[in-house]
Amino acid sequence: MNDSGFSPVGYNVLVKPKTVEEKTAGGLYIPEKVKEKDEFARTDGVLVAVSPMAFVNPDWPADAPKPKVGDRVFFSRYQASEVKGRDGAPYWLMKDESIAGVYDD
């Protein structure tokens, strides 16, 4: 079980999105309206939970790597529903097909 206390079902995955900064590099506070817009435009985060059915589409090439828990992933914008975890943090629930790539960290 992950810190969110949430386990996705079906073809869903759970991602902890990258945190949006509250200040600029120069120390200025970012206005709440701009911060809110940036939160919805995020496109990367850490994969924290994967349903047993996720990434098993028969069209998936057998030799292609599948994203796994702990991977930093890139996902399609506006393709998720926000859920609040047991730990109070925001998480995004999305279809496995919304994951567009995995970063090489």
N, C-alpha and C positions, 0 to 999 in steps of 0.2 A: 504494500500500500504506500502511496506517495503522501506528501505533506498536505495535499489538497483534501484528502479524504473522499475523492471522487474517482470512480472508475468508469471510463467510457464503454459503451456497448455498440453493437452493430459495426459499421465501418468508420467509427469515430476515433479521434485521438485528442489528447489534452495537451495544450501547450501553455507554458508560462511565458507570456510576452516580455520582451525586453523593456526595462523600466525607462520611462520618459524622464529626461532631466528636468529639474525644477529651476536650475540656473544655467546661464550661458557660461562659456569658458572664462569670460571676463568677470563673472560674479553677479551679473544682472539677473533678477528674477524674471522668469518667462510668464507672461500674462496667462491667467487661467483659461481663457478662450483659446489661445494658441496651443497650450498644453493639451487641452481636451481634443483639439483637431489632430494633433500629433499622435495621441493615444489611439485614435481610430485608424490612423494611417500606418501604424506599425506593421512591419512585414517579417520580423524575425523574433525568435524566442527559442526556448529549450523544450524539447519533447519530454513530458513528464509521465505520460501514461498512454498505452496503446491497447485498443480492444483486440481480442484474439482474432477477430475477423478482418482487422485493418491490414492493408498491404498484401492481401491474398487474392486479388483480382486475377482471374485466369489469363488475362492479357499481359500481366507483368512478366517481363523476361526472366527466365529461370536464373540467369547469371548476373542479373542486376542487383546491386545491394539495396536492402530495405532499411529505411530509417529506423532507429532504435532509441529507446529511452536514454536520455542524456545527450543526444545529438542536438546541436544548434541548427535549427531549420529555418528555411525561407518559405513563406506561405503567401497565398493569394490574398490581396487586400479585400477587406469587407466580406470574408467568407466564414466568419466564426460567430459564435454566441458567447458572450461573457458569462462566466459563472464565478461565484465567490467561493473560495476554498474554505475548509475548516480552519485553516491557518490565517484567514482574513485576507489573503492575497487574491488578486484577480487572475483568472485562468481563462483561456479561450478553448472552447469545444468546437471542433471542426471535422469535416470529412477527411479521410486519409488522402483523397485526391486533391485536397487543397494544399498539401505539402508539395512545393514545387522543387525543392532541392535541399541538400545538406551541406553546410559549410565545412570546409577542411580547416579545422582549428589546430 
